[in-house]
Amino acid sequence: MSGGPAVEPAEVEGSAQDGPIRPDREEVLSVEQVNARLGTRTVLEDVSFEIRAGEFTGLIGSNGAGKTTLFRVILGLTPASRGRVLLAGRARSRRNPLIGYVPQKFLLDPDMPLRARDLVALGIDAHRFGIARPSRWRRERAEEMLAAVDALDFADKRVGLLSGGEQQRVLIAHALIGAPRLLLADEPLANLDLRSADEVVALLAKIAREQQIAVFISAHEINPLLPVMDRVVYLAAGRAVSGPAEEVVRSDVLSRLYGHHVDVLHVHGRVIVIAGAGEDLHGHELRFPHAETDP
Amino acid sequence: MSHFLSPLFQAGFFTSDAVHTALIIGTTVAVVAGALGVFTVMRGQSFAAEAFGDIGTTGGSGAFLVGVGPLPGFLIFSVLAAGAMELVGIQRGRGRDLATGIVLGAALGLAALFLYLGSTIHNTTGAAVTILFGSIFTVPTSTIPLVAVLAGIVVAILLVIHRPLLLSTISPEIATARGVPVRLLGTTYLLALATTVALCALTIGSILSTALLIGPAAAALRTTRRPGRAVLLSALLGVAAVWLGIVLAYDSYWWSAKHTSWPVSFFVVAIVFGVYLLSGVPAWRERRRTNRTTG
């Protein structure tokens, strides 16, 4: 959280408004008025935001809000029906080495003959055809990445036998070894216990800070990210509003986004978003994740 | 050497042309099947391999009916099956069990008809056993060039695609995001698999063909934690099983007073099965140890 000018609490008007948080830093990702459809259904509507180097950004939204589709648009796997995505100021190409990607729900068979360090090394150039000659550089680079995610202890174990949190760390190292500018992780905290989730969040924040990588992760629960998040992109029903958490996660802003009244409660430093009554409540994940661990 | 090993190698073993041909073909096929089989097991496509074997039976029987060697029949039918499978998308959906089962049943039924008609036309009766259960000592030397070419094609495909194939086996999402043509790769691999199954069918029979493909690979995956070593070990185990099978089958001629040799296929499959059972021991121990430390 160092550097950069103090943030003026700007008025957030509508979904397209997005006050730059650290204008001195390089813009890594810029999503401009993106629409996306799945079949006939519009999943994303006029989504705009930008992400800068070294920032930690959370993509928050309930299941079905369009988080995975937004990631797929950024990765170039789903076309945007309108708008554009710029990476480091340029139009994205099919395979973009600027992005490191950690997919959702990664489960590897325990019989897979793959050590954690093998999976990390595959991040270097496994997308290429032909034979890779093993080299000292590869080994050292993998070792470096394993150290960066604190995974040296289980570097020689089969990936399939690691715990969810450990696998997540190995996957982050796999994504980082190609030296991306943007790290995308789709629900990396899903299926993790509270402690592993906090560890993964702390690790990602450290990576953003130390390696000046833009970290962008999706989650359906905002609280684990609050301590480290520089910016939030809040998705509801395909529309987005973005900015610093304290400017976005407010009753008036989210009410405008959802199109009906939304309560935002602060309880013991946690945020609880009540996105409506009756049926709407069912559509939104409503949990008190860290209640037990509060001091 | 033949001095102290004479109890193992019966008279005439090293001078028999049938044995030479069997060793050359068996070794080649075992190497290819072992290497490719590692990917088959990792991708969970053992059932596809089994299907190619069944449909190959129809091809082998058809080849017998028209009076040519079985290998072209095995090859054409299993490659066609791979193409059909790719078109229908059987390799993904598990809900297609029923359709697959019915098609495979029909293929074997057709094989029964071809074998019956063939034996009435050619006035021979051994063909069914040769095609279904293999008879590597009766494979003519003239088949070696075709076997070598097919084996070379499979090895070449593997050398070119093994890295992106491994990546897309681990995570199709990551592979796609990194620009790997996952679908094309899957199809290429499936063609290589169909070719390999045809080679295995020639060696140990179409019904038993998957044993040589899956068995050594499954044992190797349990034994080593590294992908490269798994491929090497799998090929080695396959070669060992084939060699030992050939020696034992040759020797079995002298085991009974009636001088009838047991089939090579029986020995190969029995050895593969034994190796697979043995390979479970260290993996089981490893898992138990891991469970104890993490749980």
Chai-1 contact restraints between the chains, C-beta under 6 A:
chainA,res_idxA,chainB,res_idxB,connection_type,confidence,min_distance_angstrom,max_distance_angstrom,comment,restraint_id
A,L75,B,A177,contact,1.0,0.0,6.0,A-B,restraint_1
A,L77,B,T176,contact,1.0,0.0,6.0,A-B,restraint_2
A,R94,B,G179,contact,1.0,0.0,6.0,A-B,restraint_3
A,R95,B,R178,contact,1.0,0.0,6.0,A-B,restraint_4
A,R95,B,G179,contact,1.0,0.0,6.0,A-B,restraint_5
A,Y101,B,A177,contact,1.0,0.0,6.0,A-B,restraint_6
A,P103,B,S171,contact,1.0,0.0,6.0,A-B,restraint_7
A,P103,B,E173,contact,1.0,0.0,6.0,A-B,restraint_8
A,P103,B,I174,contact,1.0,0.0,6.0,A-B,restraint_9
A,D111,B,L221,contact,1.0,0.0,6.0,A-B,restraint_10
A,P113,B,L221,contact,1.0,0.0,6.0,A-B,restraint_11
A,P113,B,T224,contact,1.0,0.0,6.0,A-B,restraint_12
A,P113,B,R225,contact,1.0,0.0,6.0,A-B,restraint_13
A,P113,B,R226,contact,1.0,0.0,6.0,A-B,restraint_14
A,P113,B,P227,contact,1.0,0.0,6.0,A-B,restraint_15
A,P113,B,A230,contact,1.0,0.0,6.0,A-B,restraint_16
A,R115,B,R225,contact,1.0,0.0,6.0,A-B,restraint_17
A,L122,B,L167,contact,1.0,0.0,6.0,A-B,restraint_18
A,A126,B,R163,contact,1.0,0.0,6.0,A-B,restraint_19
A,A126,B,L167,contact,1.0,0.0,6.0,A-B,restraint_20
A,H127,B,P164,contact,1.0,0.0,6.0,A-B,restraint_21
A,H127,B,R178,contact,1.0,0.0,6.0,A-B,restraint_22
A,H127,B,G179,contact,1.0,0.0,6.0,A-B,restraint_23
A,H127,B,V180,contact,1.0,0.0,6.0,A-B,restraint_24
A,F129,B,V160,contact,1.0,0.0,6.0,A-B,restraint_25
A,R158,B,R225,contact,1.0,0.0,6.0,A-B,restraint_26
A,L161,B,T290,contact,1.0,0.0,6.0,A-B,restraint_27
